[in-house]
Amino acid sequence: MEENRWSSQSSDLLRKIREFTRSIVEDLSKGQSPFVSIQRFRNYCTNSNGECNCSYDKSNGQEILTFQKETHVHRIDVLLRVLLIVQQLLQENRHGSKRDIYYMHPLVFSEQSVVDRAINDICILMQCSRHNLNVVPVGNGLVMGWLRFLEAGKKFDCMNSPNTVHPIPVLVEDVKVPCHQSRRQICSGISFPSLFDADIVSVAQYILVVEKESVFQRLANDQFCKTNRCIVITGRGYPDVPTRRFLQLLTEKLRLPVYCLVDCDPYGFDILATYRFGSMQMAYDAKFLRVPNIHWLGTFPSDSEKYNLPQRCLLPLTAEDKRKTEAMLLRCYLHREVPSWR
Ligand SMILES: [Zn+2]
């Protein structure tokens, strides 16, 4: 059944790609410029009066690409080249990374961000998520703790050694647990309340997300998960798509509270906001990438007094830090959803 759903999704996508390309060829054969309309999405603006239209589901205006502008001619060229590569990936049921795509035409693409933008545009045009295109990023995130799952036939058994570090799976759709495993086998020797799902098994009580890999490693070295029944995740700075999708999958399936520990600086806060609200670049897909119930665990400026941190552990805010903080304070989603965070 999974297989069928996958193939109908990808044949639907292939049909949309053909229709899109045909309309461009038709325009060209009539001597007309193609007319590519791309919806624009944003997850926040700086309108603090609460009267904005930012939404996770609705677009916010559109951009029209035609041959009238030279920059648009290049963008349409890039769009069609990337689309052709995506079509081949789907037809051959293969996966490729954004980097692989870049190296197909490095002279035309000139830099990775050009490919990234084309991939985002294609997702918007085809109304799908990036993984539907068979484009996978190189995973950056790490996980450890009271969790067991299968990814593409490979078993990740963190429960037997909860302080062992595992990479976060890149193909989140393939995350499953073997159906022959019975409840009894899974929970032998564990007296804590357990939560079972068809895909993922966990006996954790909460999920802890940390910004820094160094903090994650420290927790692993300290055997944090031996005494704390939890799952620990890091996106190593700004979290990538697999980390956010995996975290969303865990929160959806396991319904555990999620706590986020970030640095007490504007970048830490921006990382927290990325987990909670999604990023601007992928705003069109935010509903699949955001974790709305993530709690801000810290650290806060008041913690330095509360825990008697020595002065040498603190750094002054730079002018750039202050500028970034002030810009973030204007984001509408903070006013709307978490005024206390401000
Ligand atoms: Zn807004």
Residues whose N, C-alpha, C, O or C-beta is under 5 A from the ligand:
A	BS01	ZN	Y44 C45 C52 N53 C54 C332
